[in-house]
Amino acid sequence: MTPWLWLLLAAASPDTYSWWVQPCTPKLTAESGCEAADTELAEWALDAWQSAGAGKLRFTRAAAEESARIRIYWVNGATGLYGETVPIRVAGEAGSAIYVLPDLTQLGPEIAAAGRKDRLFRHTVVYLTCLHESGHALNHEHTADFDSIMYSFRYGGDILEYFARYRRLLSTREDIRKHPGIRLGGK
């Protein structure tokens, strides 16, 4: 790379994404199983990507849903997925609508049982789902690397262990902020 091109790239301003997270109202809790504090987990996921971006990413809270490039919604189990990211356009820019399933009872008996026994496991699943789906919003694709947050469950593997190894890093919910989770295998 020529020196002038490197300087130009280094001086480029960070890619800024406005974001909005659907408030978890009592009605939405009944429909999706979300909890009011799930909004914070979604925000922490965006913070993790911003930190991993080494100054090339910046996230700002949008004043309104319609102006946000990244929008996170809580959904019920009808989709059959942990989460889904759908491209949208916002004021001529690429954006994403992210759908996260916070109700672990919809994710199979093993995941549901682990979530019933351990609240931090439930927070782990919601946080890592927000992190994975916001990775798609940033154009990261699925991988077969079991240690990556962008791992796709279509490759198989021990899905309970996928979440459990991250959960073992946590003593309290706030520890999620100390362990971003972009790489889950500790490598």
C-alpha positions as CSV (number, residue, x, y, z in Angstrom):
1,M,0.0,0.0,0.0
2,T,1.4,3.4,-0.9
3,P,2.1,5.8,2.0
4,W,-0.4,8.4,0.9
5,L,-3.2,5.7,0.7
6,W,-2.4,4.4,4.2
7,L,-2.5,8.0,5.6
8,L,-5.9,8.6,3.8
9,L,-7.3,5.4,5.3
10,A,-5.9,6.1,8.7
11,A,-7.4,9.6,8.7
12,A,-10.9,8.4,7.6
13,S,-13.6,9.0,10.0
14,P,-15.2,6.0,11.7
15,D,-18.3,4.4,10.2
16,T,-21.1,5.7,12.3
17,Y,-24.2,3.6,13.0
18,S,-27.3,5.1,14.7
19,W,-29.2,2.5,16.7
20,W,-32.5,1.9,18.4
21,V,-33.7,-1.0,20.6
22,Q,-37.4,-1.8,21.0
23,P,-38.5,-1.1,24.6
24,C,-39.6,-4.2,26.4
25,T,-43.1,-3.3,27.5
26,P,-45.4,-5.6,29.6
27,K,-47.3,-6.5,26.4
28,L,-44.1,-7.3,24.6
29,T,-42.9,-9.4,27.5
30,A,-46.0,-11.5,27.3
31,E,-45.5,-11.9,23.6
32,S,-41.7,-12.5,23.3
33,G,-40.3,-13.2,26.8
34,C,-38.1,-10.1,26.7
35,E,-37.1,-8.4,29.9
36,A,-36.6,-4.6,30.4
37,A,-32.8,-5.1,31.0
38,D,-32.5,-6.9,27.6
39,T,-32.1,-3.5,26.0
40,E,-28.9,-3.1,28.0
41,L,-27.6,-6.4,26.7
42,A,-28.2,-5.2,23.1
43,E,-26.4,-2.0,23.8
44,W,-23.5,-3.9,25.3
45,A,-23.3,-6.0,22.1
46,L,-22.9,-2.8,20.0
47,D,-20.3,-1.5,22.5
48,A,-18.3,-4.7,22.0
49,W,-18.2,-4.3,18.2
50,Q,-17.2,-0.6,18.7
51,S,-14.3,-1.6,20.9
52,A,-13.3,-4.4,18.5
53,G,-13.4,-1.9,15.6
54,A,-10.3,-0.1,17.0
55,G,-11.7,3.3,16.2
56,K,-13.3,2.4,12.8
57,L,-16.8,2.0,14.2
58,R,-19.0,4.3,16.2
59,F,-22.5,3.7,17.5
60,T,-24.9,6.5,18.6
61,R,-28.3,6.2,20.0
62,A,-31.0,7.4,17.5
63,A,-33.6,9.8,18.6
64,A,-36.3,7.7,16.9
65,E,-36.8,4.2,15.5
66,E,-37.2,5.4,11.9
67,S,-33.8,7.3,11.9
68,A,-31.8,4.3,13.3
69,R,-29.6,2.4,10.9
70,I,-29.6,-0.6,13.3
71,R,-32.9,-1.5,14.9
72,I,-33.3,-4.3,17.4
73,Y,-36.7,-6.0,17.9
74,W,-37.7,-8.7,20.4
75,V,-39.7,-11.5,18.7
76,N,-41.5,-14.7,19.7
77,G,-40.6,-18.2,18.7
78,A,-42.6,-18.3,15.5
79,T,-39.4,-17.7,13.4
80,G,-37.8,-20.8,14.8
81,L,-34.5,-18.9,15.0
82,Y,-32.4,-17.4,17.8
83,G,-32.2,-14.3,15.7
84,E,-32.4,-12.8,12.2
85,T,-30.9,-9.8,10.5
86,V,-32.7,-8.2,7.6
87,P,-31.2,-5.4,5.4
88,I,-33.0,-2.1,5.3
89,R,-32.3,1.4,3.9
90,V,-32.3,4.4,6.1
91,A,-32.0,7.9,4.5
92,G,-30.1,6.3,1.6
93,E,-27.7,4.3,3.8
94,A,-27.5,0.6,4.5
95,G,-29.0,-0.5,7.7
96,S,-30.4,-3.6,9.4
97,A,-33.5,-4.7,11.3
98,I,-32.4,-7.3,13.9
99,Y,-34.8,-9.7,15.4
100,V,-33.9,-11.5,18.6
101,L,-35.7,-14.2,20.4
102,P,-35.3,-13.7,24.2
103,D,-37.6,-16.6,25.3
104,L,-35.3,-19.6,25.9
105,T,-38.2,-21.9,26.2
106,Q,-38.6,-21.6,22.4
107,L,-35.0,-22.7,21.7
108,G,-35.2,-26.4,22.6
109,P,-35.3,-28.3,25.9
110,E,-31.6,-28.2,26.8
111,I,-31.2,-24.4,26.3
112,A,-34.6,-23.8,28.1
113,A,-33.5,-26.0,31.1
114,A,-30.2,-24.2,31.4
115,G,-31.9,-20.9,31.3
116,R,-34.4,-21.9,34.0
117,K,-31.6,-23.1,36.3
118,D,-29.3,-20.1,35.7
119,R,-30.3,-16.5,35.0
120,L,-26.8,-15.7,33.7
121,F,-27.1,-18.4,31.1
122,R,-30.3,-16.7,29.9
123,H,-28.5,-13.3,29.7
124,T,-25.6,-15.1,27.9
125,V,-27.9,-16.4,25.2
126,V,-29.7,-13.0,24.7
127,Y,-26.4,-11.1,24.7
128,L,-24.5,-13.4,22.3
129,T,-27.5,-13.5,20.0
130,C,-27.5,-9.7,19.9
131,L,-23.8,-9.7,19.3
132,H,-24.0,-12.3,16.5
133,E,-26.9,-10.5,14.7
134,S,-25.3,-7.1,15.0
135,G,-22.2,-8.7,13.5
136,H,-24.4,-9.4,10.4
137,A,-25.5,-5.8,10.5
138,L,-21.8,-4.9,10.1
139,N,-21.4,-7.3,7.1
140,H,-19.8,-10.1,9.0
141,E,-20.7,-13.5,7.5
142,H,-21.3,-16.9,9.0
143,T,-18.3,-19.0,9.7
144,A,-17.6,-22.7,10.6
145,D,-15.1,-21.5,13.3
146,F,-16.8,-22.6,16.6
147,D,-14.7,-20.0,18.5
148,S,-16.2,-17.1,16.6
149,I,-19.3,-15.2,17.5
150,M,-20.2,-15.5,13.8
151,Y,-20.3,-19.3,14.0
152,S,-23.4,-20.8,12.3
153,F,-25.4,-23.5,14.1
154,R,-26.0,-25.0,10.7
155,Y,-22.5,-26.5,11.1
156,G,-23.7,-28.5,14.1
157,G,-21.6,-28.9,17.2
158,D,-22.5,-28.7,20.9
159,I,-24.8,-25.7,20.9
160,L,-25.3,-25.8,24.7
161,E,-21.6,-25.7,25.1
162,Y,-21.3,-22.9,22.6
163,F,-23.2,-20.7,25.2
164,A,-22.0,-22.4,28.3
165,R,-18.3,-21.7,27.8
166,Y,-19.0,-18.0,27.6
167,R,-21.3,-18.3,30.7
168,R,-18.4,-19.7,32.6
169,L,-16.5,-16.4,32.2
170,L,-19.2,-14.6,34.2
171,S,-19.8,-14.2,37.9
172,T,-22.3,-11.4,37.5
173,R,-24.4,-10.0,34.7
174,E,-22.1,-6.9,34.6
175,D,-19.2,-9.2,33.7
176,I,-20.6,-9.3,30.2
177,R,-19.1,-5.9,29.7
178,K,-15.7,-7.2,30.6
179,H,-15.9,-10.2,28.2
180,P,-17.0,-8.9,24.7
181,G,-17.4,-12.4,23.3
182,I,-16.2,-11.7,19.7
183,R,-14.0,-14.7,20.1
184,L,-15.5,-17.3,22.4
185,G,-12.9,-20.0,22.6
186,G,-10.3,-17.8,24.4
187,K,-7.9,-17.9,21.5
